[in-house]
């Protein structure tokens, strides 16, 4: 279980996240919602320890994540895999090598620098690409892909880390409606098939309601809502989003109907 206790991050006198406290049980799909600048990205970056808390603690299965350093911190960042809005791929490298970057915490540095990846890791990476129908372009440069393809490569890279949790920071912000559906479906399949906890920052309220089983609402760095999507009424949503309410409450594209069957996945997470 992930436990966040009084987590605060200040930049000068401004608190980007202010005294956030919550817990997330394994296997959930949690959406973090709120208007731009609410503190959503900073919250996820602190959980992954890409941003340092000013106060508070992060616990995972009883381990104080905020106290980790060195190799233990690298392993935590692998276990809490991040997916970014801008993909964070190396454009000049091929797709397979970008996915293999997710194995950096498990291989000696000299192997990754020389690109002498073990066959076992290559098999894991190819299996992950197959999950998202990307194996056929494994040799293609990442900068030749569409935005949706790049984000699926980024998700495959996260999957090969064999994480306990995936932290997705606005993963569909720059995508068109079709690729938005493809990426959100991929995250949902990972969550349901492998039981990997997903914490996903989302701007669209309709996407959050349709894909997530729990919503955490943030405003001005504080958590102001925490509950099931059905409990988030339009009135509460309008208070949460203020002037952005009409923008985020539009109809989401081709959403997954509740209770619909999910395509089967392979066994890459258990490799």
One Martini backbone bead per residue (centre of mass of N, CA, C, O) as a GRO file, in nm:
protein
  271
    1UNK     BB    1   0.097   0.036   0.020
    2UNK     BB    2   0.022   0.373  -0.027
    3UNK     BB    3   0.154   0.644   0.180
    4UNK     BB    4   0.044   0.979   0.250
    5UNK     BB    5   0.205   1.231   0.469
    6UNK     BB    6   0.197   1.559   0.468
    7UNK     BB    7   0.257   1.659   0.179
    8UNK     BB    8   0.517   1.899   0.084
    9UNK     BB    9   0.579   2.168  -0.168
   10UNK     BB   10   0.820   2.425  -0.197
   11UNK     BB   11   0.849   2.748  -0.378
   12UNK     BB   12   0.939   2.922  -0.160
   13UNK     BB   13   0.624   3.053  -0.068
   14UNK     BB   14   0.510   2.831  -0.246
   15UNK     BB   15   0.260   2.573  -0.252
   16UNK     BB   16   0.217   2.311  -0.464
   17UNK     BB   17   0.200   2.125  -0.206
   18UNK     BB   18  -0.053   2.087   0.070
   19UNK     BB   19  -0.092   1.854   0.291
   20UNK     BB   20  -0.090   1.559   0.174
   21UNK     BB   21  -0.339   1.287   0.231
   22UNK     BB   22  -0.310   0.931   0.155
   23UNK     BB   23  -0.431   0.612   0.024
   24UNK     BB   24  -0.321   0.314  -0.177
   25UNK     BB   25  -0.426   0.040  -0.300
   26UNK     BB   26  -0.376  -0.230  -0.461
   27UNK     BB   27  -0.499  -0.207  -0.805
   28UNK     BB   28  -0.561   0.075  -0.872
   29UNK     BB   29  -0.745   0.354  -1.046
   30UNK     BB   30  -0.614   0.675  -1.019
   31UNK     BB   31  -0.739   1.002  -1.032
   32UNK     BB   32  -0.588   1.319  -1.092
   33UNK     BB   33  -0.751   1.625  -1.036
   34UNK     BB   34  -0.752   1.949  -1.199
   35UNK     BB   35  -0.634   2.231  -1.255
   36UNK     BB   36  -0.409   2.422  -1.361
   37UNK     BB   37  -0.176   2.431  -1.095
   38UNK     BB   38  -0.271   2.227  -0.851
   39UNK     BB   39  -0.022   1.982  -0.818
   40UNK     BB   40  -0.012   1.707  -0.972
   41UNK     BB   41   0.281   1.675  -1.077
   42UNK     BB   42   0.428   1.715  -0.809
   43UNK     BB   43   0.309   1.473  -0.668
   44UNK     BB   44   0.423   1.251  -0.855
   45UNK     BB   45   0.724   1.338  -0.834
   46UNK     BB   46   0.745   1.279  -0.530
   47UNK     BB   47   0.679   0.980  -0.532
   48UNK     BB   48   0.937   0.931  -0.732
   49UNK     BB   49   1.167   1.152  -0.648
   50UNK     BB   50   1.199   1.407  -0.853
   51UNK     BB   51   1.080   1.548  -0.602
   52UNK     BB   52   1.121   1.725  -0.306
   53UNK     BB   53   1.015   1.732  -0.003
   54UNK     BB   54   0.952   1.955   0.262
   55UNK     BB   55   0.723   1.762   0.373
   56UNK     BB   56   0.680   1.455   0.488
   57UNK     BB   57   0.556   1.126   0.374
   58UNK     BB   58   0.653   0.814   0.206
   59UNK     BB   59   0.484   0.500   0.185
   60UNK     BB   60   0.589   0.150   0.104
   61UNK     BB   61   0.534  -0.121   0.258
   62UNK     BB   62   0.675   0.047   0.516
   63UNK     BB   63   0.858   0.224   0.341
   64UNK     BB   64   1.066   0.507   0.341
   65UNK     BB   65   1.095   0.690   0.059
   66UNK     BB   66   1.216   0.970   0.168
   67UNK     BB   67   1.496   0.801   0.267
   68UNK     BB   68   1.608   0.735   0.004
   69UNK     BB   69   1.914   0.608  -0.158
   70UNK     BB   70   2.069   0.539  -0.427
   71UNK     BB   71   1.987   0.229  -0.515
   72UNK     BB   72   1.710   0.238  -0.373
   73UNK     BB   73   1.605   0.476  -0.542
   74UNK     BB   74   1.629   0.346  -0.821
   75UNK     BB   75   1.435   0.113  -0.755
   76UNK     BB   76   1.190   0.291  -0.695
   77UNK     BB   77   1.171   0.425  -0.978
   78UNK     BB   78   1.107   0.151  -1.108
   79UNK     BB   79   0.853   0.074  -0.926
   80UNK     BB   80   0.759   0.390  -1.002
   81UNK     BB   81   0.660   0.444  -1.292
   82UNK     BB   82   0.705   0.688  -1.541
   83UNK     BB   83   0.475   0.898  -1.728
   84UNK     BB   84   0.490   1.139  -1.981
   85UNK     BB   85   0.374   1.389  -2.177
   86UNK     BB   86   0.670   1.399  -2.356
   87UNK     BB   87   0.779   1.079  -2.320
   88UNK     BB   88   1.103   1.066  -2.298
   89UNK     BB   89   1.261   1.011  -2.558
   90UNK     BB   90   1.515   0.891  -2.780
   91UNK     BB   91   1.506   0.980  -3.101
   92UNK     BB   92   1.782   0.837  -3.222
   93UNK     BB   93   1.660   0.589  -3.112
   94UNK     BB   94   1.526   0.302  -3.099
   95UNK     BB   95   1.259   0.148  -2.970
   96UNK     BB   96   1.395  -0.085  -2.816
   97UNK     BB   97   1.601   0.088  -2.659
   98UNK     BB   98   1.394   0.261  -2.511
   99UNK     BB   99   1.269   0.023  -2.357
  100UNK     BB  100   1.539  -0.079  -2.223
  101UNK     BB  101   1.566   0.165  -2.025
  102UNK     BB  102   1.378   0.016  -1.810
  103UNK     BB  103   1.651  -0.175  -1.724
  104UNK     BB  104   1.875  -0.003  -1.572
  105UNK     BB  105   1.839  -0.110  -1.268
  106UNK     BB  106   1.942  -0.428  -1.366
  107UNK     BB  107   2.205  -0.317  -1.507
  108UNK     BB  108   2.499  -0.251  -1.596
  109UNK     BB  109   2.631   0.038  -1.715
  110UNK     BB  110   2.815  -0.080  -1.943
  111UNK     BB  111   2.588  -0.217  -2.103
  112UNK     BB  112   2.419   0.035  -2.176
  113UNK     BB  113   2.648   0.202  -2.311
  114UNK     BB  114   2.709  -0.050  -2.520
  115UNK     BB  115   2.445  -0.203  -2.589
  116UNK     BB  116   2.461  -0.490  -2.401
  117UNK     BB  117   2.199  -0.661  -2.391
  118UNK     BB  118   2.035  -0.894  -2.259
  119UNK     BB  119   1.832  -1.134  -2.382
  120UNK     BB  120   1.622  -1.118  -2.159
  121UNK     BB  121   1.560  -0.811  -2.196
  122UNK     BB  122   1.481  -0.823  -2.494
  123UNK     BB  123   1.236  -1.009  -2.449
  124UNK     BB  124   1.080  -0.819  -2.266
  125UNK     BB  125   1.063  -0.580  -2.466
  126UNK     BB  126   0.917  -0.730  -2.697
  127UNK     BB  127   0.672  -0.813  -2.532
  128UNK     BB  128   0.577  -0.526  -2.472
  129UNK     BB  129   0.536  -0.437  -2.768
  130UNK     BB  130   0.321  -0.655  -2.834
  131UNK     BB  131   0.094  -0.540  -2.652
  132UNK     BB  132   0.100  -0.265  -2.868
  133UNK     BB  133   0.170  -0.326  -3.168
  134UNK     BB  134   0.521  -0.261  -3.191
  135UNK     BB  135   0.728  -0.479  -3.298
  136UNK     BB  136   0.755  -0.388  -3.609
  137UNK     BB  137   0.913  -0.101  -3.491
  138UNK     BB  138   1.179  -0.158  -3.321
  139UNK     BB  139   1.396  -0.025  -3.548
  140UNK     BB  140   1.278   0.246  -3.515
  141UNK     BB  141   1.282   0.564  -3.478
  142UNK     BB  142   1.132   0.762  -3.243
  143UNK     BB  143   1.113   1.039  -3.425
  144UNK     BB  144   0.909   0.875  -3.644
  145UNK     BB  145   0.673   0.896  -3.459
  146UNK     BB  146   0.392   0.927  -3.327
  147UNK     BB  147   0.249   1.028  -3.044
  148UNK     BB  148   0.103   0.761  -2.978
  149UNK     BB  149   0.347   0.577  -3.021
  150UNK     BB  150   0.534   0.707  -2.813
  151UNK     BB  151   0.353   0.648  -2.566
  152UNK     BB  152   0.359   0.338  -2.597
  153UNK     BB  153   0.661   0.315  -2.556
  154UNK     BB  154   0.658   0.440  -2.271
  155UNK     BB  155   0.481   0.216  -2.150
  156UNK     BB  156   0.670  -0.018  -2.215
  157UNK     BB  157   0.903   0.092  -2.045
  158UNK     BB  158   0.746   0.075  -1.779
  159UNK     BB  159   0.678  -0.233  -1.786
  160UNK     BB  160   0.986  -0.342  -1.779
  161UNK     BB  161   1.020  -0.254  -1.472
  162UNK     BB  162   0.823  -0.407  -1.299
  163UNK     BB  163   0.594  -0.262  -1.149
  164UNK     BB  164   0.373  -0.159  -0.887
  165UNK     BB  165   0.367   0.137  -1.024
  166UNK     BB  166   0.195   0.392  -1.214
  167UNK     BB  167   0.295   0.726  -1.322
  168UNK     BB  168   0.073   0.949  -1.491
  169UNK     BB  169   0.152   1.256  -1.665
  170UNK     BB  170  -0.047   1.352  -1.880
  171UNK     BB  171  -0.051   1.121  -2.131
  172UNK     BB  172  -0.291   1.285  -2.332
  173UNK     BB  173  -0.249   1.598  -2.386
  174UNK     BB  174  -0.115   1.564  -2.708
  175UNK     BB  175  -0.367   1.405  -2.810
  176UNK     BB  176  -0.585   1.258  -2.992
  177UNK     BB  177  -0.874   1.087  -2.960
  178UNK     BB  178  -0.768   0.811  -3.058
  179UNK     BB  179  -0.500   0.806  -2.884
  180UNK     BB  180  -0.633   0.843  -2.618
  181UNK     BB  181  -0.778   0.570  -2.614
  182UNK     BB  182  -0.532   0.386  -2.653
  183UNK     BB  183  -0.375   0.475  -2.397
  184UNK     BB  184  -0.598   0.426  -2.185
  185UNK     BB  185  -0.636   0.127  -2.253
  186UNK     BB  186  -0.347   0.041  -2.180
  187UNK     BB  187  -0.363   0.119  -1.880
  188UNK     BB  188  -0.609  -0.058  -1.813
  189UNK     BB  189  -0.485  -0.334  -1.886
  190UNK     BB  190  -0.254  -0.325  -1.688
  191UNK     BB  191  -0.431  -0.303  -1.437
  192UNK     BB  192  -0.617  -0.562  -1.483
  193UNK     BB  193  -0.404  -0.787  -1.560
  194UNK     BB  194  -0.156  -0.716  -1.344
  195UNK     BB  195  -0.233  -0.521  -1.093
  196UNK     BB  196  -0.139  -0.235  -1.150
  197UNK     BB  197  -0.095   0.055  -1.024
  198UNK     BB  198  -0.274   0.362  -1.112
  199UNK     BB  199  -0.156   0.704  -1.146
  200UNK     BB  200  -0.355   0.969  -1.301
  201UNK     BB  201  -0.326   1.253  -1.472
  202UNK     BB  202  -0.621   1.461  -1.539
  203UNK     BB  203  -0.822   1.692  -1.718
  204UNK     BB  204  -1.045   1.506  -1.799
  205UNK     BB  205  -1.338   1.416  -1.649
  206UNK     BB  206  -1.452   1.191  -1.831
  207UNK     BB  207  -1.208   1.011  -1.828
  208UNK     BB  208  -1.193   0.973  -1.523
  209UNK     BB  209  -1.479   0.846  -1.486
  210UNK     BB  210  -1.431   0.597  -1.698
  211UNK     BB  211  -1.135   0.477  -1.583
  212UNK     BB  212  -1.177   0.530  -1.283
  213UNK     BB  213  -1.220   0.425  -0.926
  214UNK     BB  214  -1.070   0.699  -0.839
  215UNK     BB  215  -1.069   1.036  -0.696
  216UNK     BB  216  -0.836   1.316  -0.687
  217UNK     BB  217  -0.879   1.645  -0.577
  218UNK     BB  218  -0.725   1.956  -0.682
  219UNK     BB  219  -0.649   2.277  -0.505
  220UNK     BB  220  -0.395   2.470  -0.446
  221UNK     BB  221  -0.241   2.187  -0.338
  222UNK     BB  222  -0.507   2.061  -0.239
  223UNK     BB  223  -0.718   1.827  -0.103
  224UNK     BB  224  -1.087   1.827  -0.192
  225UNK     BB  225  -1.104   1.525  -0.314
  226UNK     BB  226  -1.216   1.176  -0.216
  227UNK     BB  227  -1.342   0.935  -0.449
  228UNK     BB  228  -1.585   0.835  -0.627
  229UNK     BB  229  -1.701   0.928  -0.929
  230UNK     BB  230  -2.009   0.940  -0.842
  231UNK     BB  231  -1.945   1.168  -0.612
  232UNK     BB  232  -1.883   1.365  -0.853
  233UNK     BB  233  -2.034   1.632  -0.905
  234UNK     BB  234  -2.096   1.900  -1.097
  235UNK     BB  235  -2.073   2.101  -0.866
  236UNK     BB  236  -1.794   2.012  -0.763
  237UNK     BB  237  -1.647   2.041  -1.032
  238UNK     BB  238  -1.692   2.348  -1.065
  239UNK     BB  239  -1.538   2.421  -0.807
  240UNK     BB  240  -1.267   2.283  -0.888
  241UNK     BB  241  -1.237   2.433  -1.192
  242UNK     BB  242  -1.407   2.669  -1.254
  243UNK     BB  243  -1.323   2.816  -1.552
  244UNK     BB  244  -1.264   2.502  -1.666
  245UNK     BB  245  -1.529   2.334  -1.664
  246UNK     BB  246  -1.632   2.327  -1.963
  247UNK     BB  247  -1.377   2.189  -2.078
  248UNK     BB  248  -1.372   1.915  -1.884
  249UNK     BB  249  -1.703   1.838  -1.939
  250UNK     BB  250  -1.675   1.694  -2.184
  251UNK     BB  251  -1.683   1.462  -2.428
  252UNK     BB  252  -1.548   1.162  -2.457
  253UNK     BB  253  -1.375   0.940  -2.656
  254UNK     BB  254  -1.451   0.626  -2.692
  255UNK     BB  255  -1.535   0.478  -2.439
  256UNK     BB  256  -1.524   0.244  -2.198
  257UNK     BB  257  -1.741   0.034  -2.104
  258UNK     BB  258  -1.881  -0.084  -1.846
  259UNK     BB  259  -1.768  -0.421  -1.827
  260UNK     BB  260  -1.582  -0.460  -2.046
  261UNK     BB  261  -1.379  -0.628  -2.236
  262UNK     BB  262  -1.039  -0.724  -2.234
  263UNK     BB  263  -0.763  -0.761  -2.375
  264UNK     BB  264  -0.523  -0.976  -2.391
  265UNK     BB  265  -0.223  -1.050  -2.222
  266UNK     BB  266   0.074  -1.115  -2.142
  267UNK     BB  267   0.395  -1.188  -1.939
  268UNK     BB  268   0.600  -0.951  -1.886
  269UNK     BB  269   0.573  -0.883  -1.573
  270UNK     BB  270   0.675  -1.198  -1.506
  271UNK     BB  271   0.971  -1.231  -1.644
   0.00000   0.00000   0.00000
